[in-house]
Structures are given as structure tokens and as C-alpha cells.
């Protein structure tokens, strides 16, 4: 199999594409090669959702559907999957799919530019919820449409459409046939990085897009190709392509590695593979810590979480990435692997500077190990951003604390947006540890936290604002530790809104 060949299932048939450059996006292939112009380019950075399509992947004996942004997703990443665009939904004779009919009946479209993206997110909801007999509540609709923006309608009629799909005449995907097709694609021979296909004059050619399926093959590929650009969901690397026009001679995709797509549970911790999507990683964390549900839902929109991976977010090391302050506060370790062996360290020790880490050229980040919660721990995660949903943090602060006999016995604080890397507030922790947990101690911690970091001013916030908010969040933590809840937006519910 040529490494530049892509095969996926669309409209019940296998689609074959050849000679696709490794950095070409799925949106480019859809619009320019397949003429699927219903899929729109709005922002080109996975922010507006106009480019939303749905991917299908075998999950045991059923299909799992994921709405994703095609503008920042590399085309090669859909090899072996099923794909739906807005052109694929209408039935024989033009009969509208419930996702489309509901939008029509509820008047959910005005200018129409964003509508195909909303329809595809609704299609994903229909397959994952309606077809399985689950009720789409208002809250669920809000959460799962968080990655789609509309500049015209306001969102009420679109949310109405999400809830109006279920009573409409049902439409079924032939999952039995699709599973067989996906199985056939999955049984194609893997490409061994040690024995690439022959190039010109019979000389070995270097594969442009490597997608190993086992951990051993990944480590071998990394050792042989240390210059290759590692990608996972491409929610950040995709912007290098669309905004910076970067090109890559070689790409190493970790998302096919079976071992790294798992969440494993042990007596004292969970181990999250680097290729686990943010959606699944957040679900695993929320399972153990339900209080993180709102924070997890605000980690970008669903379309971004469906593509991005926890390992990619951590390895990327952005100072405004939301997962790192949380993982630092939870006491997480990372496991780096290569053909030489592995090493483990606290997550905060991974970073050496802005988007720089201790990882060697032949290493990959393989696992994130998160301790299981203890009964006495208090945990709060705060995200401050200009827009409540689907936005990047200006400041992120996560505090995990244990109070025994009125004193702070254990404390860990992770912060983002206040330094060149995600950081642990060691000085503030030291100021609190062993002290009585009182209003005075919280005030002292507020001052210590503001003094510990020197944030910068940028497009999201000024340095003064970040410092002020950082301390304010410590004060909020104190108030919430005393049982006060009405100071947080999480406690508010619109009149008439269902749970």
C-alpha cells in the first residue's frame, strides 16, 4: 500500500485518494478534490464549526460517531474510517435527514453559512443519542453544540432543533454493513517504517505519512525518523498549516497506536494513553471527580475535544493549555518512551521553556498517570476566558487541598496563562502547607500567588488583569470551601431550562 494513499468509507462505498501531501487538510480534500462545497471554511482554526464533518469508527460491535473540525484535521488521519459530510445526509428523492428537517421546522438558519456545520453536529448527536434511545436535554444540546458558532440567529432555534429530531421519522445507518467495510480497511497490511516502498531507481523511499498501529512500531518509527513532525488530533499543528502555511516532509501520527488509545485502571491511579481523545480522557477524569464536569465541558468545543488528545495537549506544552494545570494539581506523572527504554516524571518537570521539554529526539510521550482521588481532598478548577464556551483561557487555576484538624496537610496548585510554561505554584503551596485554613491564610495565599508569577500582556489579557484574577480565584476557592456557591456561574440555571 502506497503511504500517500487514503481510503475511507463514504455513502456506503470505499473512497480512494492517492498522492495526498502529508500536510493537506481534510477540508481541502473535501472542497477541492471531492467538490463537497457544503463543508465551509470559516475561521480555519477549529473555532467556528462551519467545517464540521462526522467520522465513524468501529467500537466493538457498534459505530462511534464523532463530529470534528475538518479545517485543521489532516486528510491522512481519516484513513480507515467512515466519513459523512452535509451532502451525505439526505435520503432517496431528497428526503431530509431529521437533523436537516428539524433545522427547517425550527427556523434554525438565517444566512446559512454556519448551517452545514450545525447540521453535522446535530447528525452526530442523532447517531449517538436519538438512535440509541437517549433523550437530548437542553443541557446536552448546549454542551454538544458548543463548538459551533452562529452570528445570526442566536441559538434558541438551533437548540430547539436538537430536541426536535427524535419525533421525526427515523433514519438508520446500516451499521452491520459499515462494520464489515471498516474491518476490511483495518485488515490492510501495515507499513513498516524499517522497510518502506521502493522509490526512484529502486532506492528505498522515506514514507511521508507514518501511522504505526503498535507501540513497538511507533518507537521504532520515532527512532528512525526523529525529524518527523509528531501529530495526534492536530488541533494545534493544524493551525501551523492553515495560519503559518507550514509544510512537513514527514509526519508521524500516533493516533493509530492501539496501546495508547486506552485508559487503564489500577488500584491507585489511572493511566491515560497519549492517543486518547480529550473527550474520552475528560470522561475518565470526571468519572473519578464529578466536580470537574463543567471544567471538562469548557475545554474547547466538542469538535475539538473529539479530535485533540490529552497526550498532544500535554506534549505541546502551551502555557495556556487547560489540561496541564489540572494534571499538575492532581499530581500526575508522564511516561516518556523510546527504543532505549522509558522514564517517568512529574508533569511539571516535563517543561524547560516556552513549548520546550526534556523529551529527546527519539522519545514520545506515551502515558499520563493520574492518582485516584482521596476522600478528604477538596478540588476546584477555574477557567477564565473572554467567551464562556469554546475559548482559550486567559488564566487557569486548579487547587487540590486536604485539610485535617483545621490545618492544610496537603496542597497542590497548577496554573496556566501566568508563565512561559504551565507551572506548579510551589511557593504558594509552601506558604499554606501546615497552616490553619482560615480567611487570613487564604488572604496570605492570595498575595503569595500574585507575587509568585510575572505574567505577560497579550491579546487575551493584560499582565495586571492576570495577576489580579489569579489572586481572586484563590479567594473564590476559600469562599467555596466554606460552602458558598452562588458566586460561581455553575450555580445559575436559566428559568425554564431543563437539567
C-alpha positions in Angstrom: 0.0 0.0 0.0 1.4 3.4 -1.0 1.9 5.6 2.1 0.3 8.5 0.3 -3.0 6.6 -0.3 -6.1 7.3 1.7 -9.1 5.0 1.9 -12.3 5.7 3.8 -16.0 4.8 3.6 -18.4 7.4 2.3 -22.0 6.9 1.2 -21.6 3.2 1.7 -18.7 2.9 -0.7 -14.9 3.0 -0.3 -13.2 6.2 -1.5 -9.6 6.0 -2.6 -7.4 9.1 -2.8 -3.7 8.9 -4.0 -0.7 11.2 -3.8 -2.1 13.3 -1.0 0.6 15.5 0.7 1.1 14.8 4.4 0.1 18.4 5.4 -3.1 18.6 3.3 -6.1 19.1 5.4 -9.4 17.2 5.2 -11.3 20.4 4.4 -9.0 21.0 1.4 -9.5 17.4 0.1 -13.3 17.7 0.6 -13.8 21.0 -1.1 -11.1 21.0 -3.8 -10.7 17.3 -4.6 -14.2 15.8 -3.9 -16.1 19.0 -4.6 -18.0 18.8 -1.3 -18.5 22.5 -1.0 -21.3 22.2 1.5 -18.5 21.9 4.1 -17.4 25.6 4.7 -14.2 27.2 5.8 -14.9 29.9 8.3 -12.1 30.5 10.7 -9.6 27.9 9.6 -8.6 27.2 13.1 -11.2 24.9 14.6 -13.0 27.6 16.3 -16.3 28.3 14.5 -17.5 24.8 13.4 -18.6 25.7 9.9 -16.3 22.9 8.6 -17.8 20.2 10.8 -18.0 16.7 9.5 -18.6 13.4 11.3 -16.3 10.5 11.5 -17.3 6.9 12.3 -15.1 4.3 13.8 -15.7 0.7 15.0 -16.2 0.5 18.7 -16.8 -3.2 19.4 -20.0 -4.2 17.7 -21.2 -0.7 17.0 -20.1 2.5 15.4 -18.9 5.5 17.4 -19.6 8.8 15.7 -17.5 11.9 16.3 -18.2 15.4 15.0 -14.8 17.1 14.2 -13.4 20.2 12.5 -12.1 19.3 9.0 -10.2 22.6 8.6 -7.4 21.6 10.9 -7.6 17.8 10.6 -5.0 16.2 8.3 -6.6 14.3 5.5 -4.5 11.2 6.1 -5.9 10.9 9.6 -9.3 9.6 8.3 -7.7 6.7 6.5 -9.7 3.5 7.5 -12.6 5.5 8.9 -16.1 6.3 7.8 -16.9 9.9 6.8 -20.1 11.9 6.5 -20.5 15.5 5.1 -23.6 17.5 4.8 -24.1 16.3 1.3 -24.5 12.7 2.5 -27.5 13.1 4.8 -30.5 13.5 2.5 -32.2 10.2 1.5 -33.6 8.9 -1.7 -35.5 11.5 -3.6 -34.1 14.3 -1.5 -35.9 13.4 1.8 -34.3 15.4 4.5 -32.5 13.7 7.4 -34.0 14.5 10.9 -31.0 16.8 11.6 -31.9 18.8 8.5 -35.7 18.7 8.8 -35.5 19.8 12.4 -33.5 22.9 11.4 -36.1 23.7 8.8 -39.0 23.3 11.1 -37.4 25.3 13.9 -36.2 28.1 11.6 -32.6 27.4 12.8 -30.9 29.1 9.8 -30.6 32.7 8.6 -27.6 33.5 6.4 -26.9 29.8 6.2 -23.1 29.8 6.2 -22.8 28.1 9.6 -25.8 25.8 9.0 -24.0 22.8 7.4 -21.7 22.6 10.4 -24.6 22.8 12.9 -26.4 20.1 10.9 -23.4 17.8 11.1 -23.1 18.3 14.8 -26.8 17.5 15.1 -26.2 14.4 12.9 -23.6 13.3 15.4 -26.0 13.8 18.3 -28.7 12.0 16.4 -26.5 8.9 15.9 -25.0 8.9 19.4 -28.2 9.7 21.3 -31.5 9.5 19.4 -30.7 6.3 17.6 -29.7 4.7 20.9 -32.9 5.8 22.6 -31.4 8.6 24.7 -33.2 11.9 25.4 -31.5 15.1 24.2 -32.0 17.6 27.0 -31.4 21.3 26.6 -28.2 21.0 28.6 -26.9 18.2 26.4 -27.7 20.2 23.3 -25.8 23.2 24.6 -22.8 21.1 25.5 -22.6 19.2 22.2 -23.1 22.3 20.0 -20.5 24.3 21.9 -18.1 24.0 19.0 -20.4 25.6 16.5 -20.8 29.4 16.3 -23.6 31.4 14.7 -23.5 35.1 14.0 -27.2 35.5 13.0 -29.8 33.6 14.9 -29.0 33.4 18.5 -29.0 29.8 19.5 -32.6 29.1 20.7 -34.0 27.8 17.4 -30.9 25.6 16.9 -31.2 24.2 20.3 -34.9 23.6 19.6 -33.9 21.7 16.5 -31.6 19.4 18.6 -34.6 18.5 20.7 -37.0 18.2 17.8 -35.1 15.5 15.9 -36.4 12.5 18.0 -40.1 12.6 17.0 -39.3 12.8 13.3 -39.3 9.7 11.0 -36.2 7.7 11.9 -33.2 7.3 9.7 -30.8 4.4 10.3 -27.2 3.9 9.2 -26.6 0.3 8.1 -24.0 -0.3 10.8 -23.7 -4.1 10.1 -22.5 -3.3 6.6 -20.4 -0.4 7.7 -18.6 -2.5 10.4 -17.7 -5.1 7.7 -16.3 -2.4 5.5 -14.3 -0.8 8.3 -13.0 -4.2 9.3 -11.8 -4.8 5.7 -10.0 -1.5 5.7 -8.4 -2.2 9.0 -7.0 -5.5 7.8 -4.9 -3.9 5.2 -1.2 -4.6 5.8 0.6 -2.0 8.0 3.5 -0.1 6.6 6.7 -1.0 8.4 9.0 2.1 8.8 12.0 -0.1 8.5 11.1 -1.3 5.1 9.4 1.5 3.1 8.3 1.0 -0.5 10.9 1.5 -3.3 11.3 5.0 -4.7 13.0 6.2 -7.9 15.6 3.9 -9.4 14.5 1.2 -6.9 16.1 3.1 -3.9 14.2 3.0 -0.6 11.8 5.9 -0.3 11.0 7.6 3.1 7.3 7.3 3.9 5.8 10.8 4.1 3.0 9.9 6.5 3.7 7.3 9.1 0.8 5.9 11.1 2.0 2.8 13.1 -0.6 0.7 14.8 1.5 -0.7 17.7 3.6 0.9 20.4 6.7 -1.0 19.3 6.2 0.2 15.7 5.8 3.8 16.9 9.0 3.7 18.9 10.9 2.2 16.0 9.5 4.8 13.7 10.5 7.6 16.0 14.0 6.3 16.4 14.4 6.0 12.6 12.7 9.4 11.9 13.5 11.8 14.7 12.9 14.8 12.4 9.3 13.8 11.6 6.5 16.0 12.9 4.5 14.1 15.5 0.8 14.7 15.3 -2.3 13.4 17.1 -5.6 15.3 16.7 -3.8 18.3 15.0 -5.9 20.9 17.0 -2.7 22.9 17.3 -0.4 21.6 14.5 -3.4 22.1 12.1 -3.1 25.9 12.8 0.6 25.7 11.8 -0.7 24.5 8.4 -3.7 26.9 8.0 -2.3 30.0 9.6 1.5 29.7 9.2 1.5 27.7 5.9 3.9 25.1 7.3 4.7 22.1 5.3 6.1 18.8 6.6 8.4 16.5 4.7 7.3 13.7 7.1 4.5 13.2 9.6 4.3 10.6 12.4 0.7 10.1 13.5 0.3 8.4 17.0 -3.5 8.1 16.9 -3.5 4.6 15.4 -1.3 3.0 18.2 -3.6 0.5 19.9 -1.8 0.6 23.3 -2.0 4.4 23.5 -5.8 4.6 22.8 -6.7 3.0 26.1 -7.5 4.3 29.6 -6.2 1.7 32.1 -7.3 1.5 35.7 -5.0 0.4 38.6 -5.5 0.3 42.4 -4.1 3.8 42.9 -4.1 5.5 39.6 -5.4 5.6 36.0 -3.1 5.6 33.0 -4.3 7.6 30.1 -2.7 6.7 26.7 -1.3 9.6 24.8 -3.7 8.9 21.8 -6.9 9.0 24.0 -9.1 11.8 22.8 -9.8 14.8 25.1 -13.4 13.7 25.1 -12.6 10.3 26.5 -9.8 11.5 28.8 -12.1 14.1 30.3 -14.8 11.4 30.8 -12.3 9.2 32.7 -11.3 12.1 34.9 -14.9 13.2 35.5 -15.8 9.6 36.4 -13.5 9.8 39.4 -14.0 13.5 40.1 -17.6 14.6 39.1 -16.8 18.2 40.2 -14.7 18.5 37.0 -17.6 18.1 34.6 -18.1 21.8 33.9 -14.4 22.4 33.5 -14.2 19.5 31.1 -17.1 20.7 29.0 -15.4 24.2 28.8 -12.2 22.6 27.4 -12.8 23.9 23.9 -15.9 22.8 21.9 -16.9 19.1 21.5 -15.5 19.1 17.9 -12.0 20.0 19.2 -12.2 17.5 22.1 -13.3 14.8 19.7 -10.0 15.3 17.7 -7.5 16.5 20.2 -5.7 14.1 22.5 -4.6 14.5 26.1 -1.1 13.4 25.2 -1.0 16.0 22.4 -2.1 18.8 24.7 0.5 17.9 27.3 3.3 17.3 24.8 2.5 20.6 23.1 3.2 22.4 26.3 1.3 25.6 25.6 1.3 27.9 28.7 -2.5 28.4 28.1 -3.4 24.7 27.7 -6.1 23.7 30.2 -5.2 20.1 30.9 -1.7 20.8 32.3 -2.7 23.0 35.3 -5.3 20.3 36.2 -3.0 17.4 35.9 -0.3 19.2 37.8 -2.7 19.9 40.7 -3.8 16.2 40.6 -0.1 15.1 40.9 0.1 13.4 37.5 3.2 11.8 36.1 4.1 11.5 32.5 5.9 8.4 30.9 8.3 9.0 28.1 9.3 6.1 25.9 11.8 5.2 23.2 13.5 2.1 21.9 16.1 2.7 24.7 13.5 2.3 27.4 11.2 4.6 29.4 11.4 7.2 32.1 8.7 8.8 34.4 8.5 12.2 36.0 6.0 14.7 37.5 4.3 16.5 34.7 5.6 19.9 35.8 9.2 18.6 35.3 8.5 18.0 31.6 8.9 21.6 30.5 12.1 23.6 30.2 10.7 26.7 28.4 8.1 28.1 26.1 6.9 25.0 24.2 10.2 23.2 25.1 10.5 20.0 27.0 13.1 17.4 28.2 11.9 14.9 25.6 14.8 13.6 23.5 14.5 13.5 19.7 13.8 9.7 19.7 11.2 9.9 22.6 7.5 10.1 22.6 5.1 10.9 25.4 3.2 7.6 25.9 1.2 7.8 29.1 -0.2 10.2 31.7 -0.7 8.6 35.1 -3.2 10.3 37.3 -3.6 9.3 41.0 -7.1 8.3 42.1 -8.8 10.8 44.5 -8.7 10.5 48.2 -11.9 11.1 50.3 -10.6 14.2 52.1 -9.4 16.1 49.1 -11.0 19.4 48.0 -10.7 20.1 44.3 -11.7 23.2 42.3 -10.7 24.0 38.7 -11.2 27.6 37.4 -11.0 28.8 33.8 -11.2 32.5 32.9 -11.8 33.3 29.3 -13.4 36.0 27.2 -16.1 33.7 26.0 -17.6 31.1 28.4 -17.7 28.3 25.9 -15.2 27.2 23.2 -12.5 29.6 24.1 -8.9 29.6 25.2 -8.0 30.5 28.8 -6.6 33.8 29.9 -6.0 32.3 33.3 -6.4 28.7 34.5 -6.0 27.8 38.2 -6.6 24.4 39.8 -6.3 23.7 43.5 -6.3 20.4 45.3 -6.2 20.6 49.1 -6.6 18.3 52.1 -7.5 19.8 55.4 -7.0 17.8 58.6 -7.8 19.0 62.1 -8.4 22.5 60.6 -4.9 22.7 59.0 -3.8 22.3 55.4 -2.0 19.0 55.4 -1.6 18.6 51.6 -1.8 21.2 48.8 -1.1 21.3 45.1 -1.8 24.2 42.8 -1.4 24.2 39.0 -1.6 27.4 37.0 -1.8 28.3 33.3 -1.5 31.7 31.5 0.8 33.2 34.0 4.3 32.0 32.9 6.1 30.6 29.8 5.0 27.1 30.7 2.2 25.5 32.7 3.5 25.7 36.3 3.1 24.5 39.8 2.7 27.2 42.4 5.4 25.8 44.8 5.9 29.0 46.8 2.2 29.4 47.5 1.9 25.8 48.4 4.7 26.2 50.9 3.0 29.2 52.4 -0.2 27.2 53.0 1.1 23.8 54.0 0.7 23.2 57.7 -1.2 26.4 58.3 -4.8 26.7 59.7 -7.3 27.0 56.8 -8.7 30.4 57.7 -9.7 33.6 55.9 -6.3 35.1 56.9 -4.5 32.1 55.4 -6.4 32.4 52.2 -5.6 36.1 52.0 -1.9 35.4 52.6 -2.1 32.7 49.8 -3.7 35.3 47.5 -0.7 37.6 48.0 1.8 34.8 47.6 0.1 33.6 44.4 0.2 37.1 42.8 3.9 37.5 43.8 5.0 34.1 42.6 4.4 34.8 38.9 5.0 37.6 36.4 2.5 37.1 33.6 2.7 38.9 30.3 0.2 41.1 28.5 -1.2 39.8 25.2 -4.4 39.7 23.2 -6.3 37.8 25.8 -5.5 39.7 28.9 -3.1 42.2 30.5 -0.5 41.2 33.0 -2.2 43.2 35.7 -5.5 41.6 35.0 -4.0 38.1 35.1 -2.3 38.8 38.5 -5.5 40.3 39.9 -7.6 37.4 38.7 -5.1 34.8 39.9 -5.5 36.1 43.5 -9.2 36.5 43.2 -9.5 32.8 42.3 -7.8 31.9 45.5 -10.3 34.0 47.3 -13.1 32.2 45.4 -11.6 28.9 46.5 -11.7 30.0 50.1 -15.4 31.0 49.9 -16.4 27.8 48.1 -14.5 25.8 50.7 -16.9 27.4 53.2 -19.9 26.2 51.3 -20.7 29.4 49.3 -21.8 28.5 45.8 -23.8 31.4 44.3 -20.6 33.3 43.3 -20.0 30.8 40.5 -21.7 30.7 37.2 -22.1 26.9 37.6 -24.8 27.5 40.2 -27.0 29.5 37.9 -29.7 28.0 35.7 -31.9 29.8 33.2 -35.6 29.9 34.1 -37.4 27.1 32.4 -34.1 25.3 31.5 -34.2 21.5 32.0 -31.3 19.6 33.6 
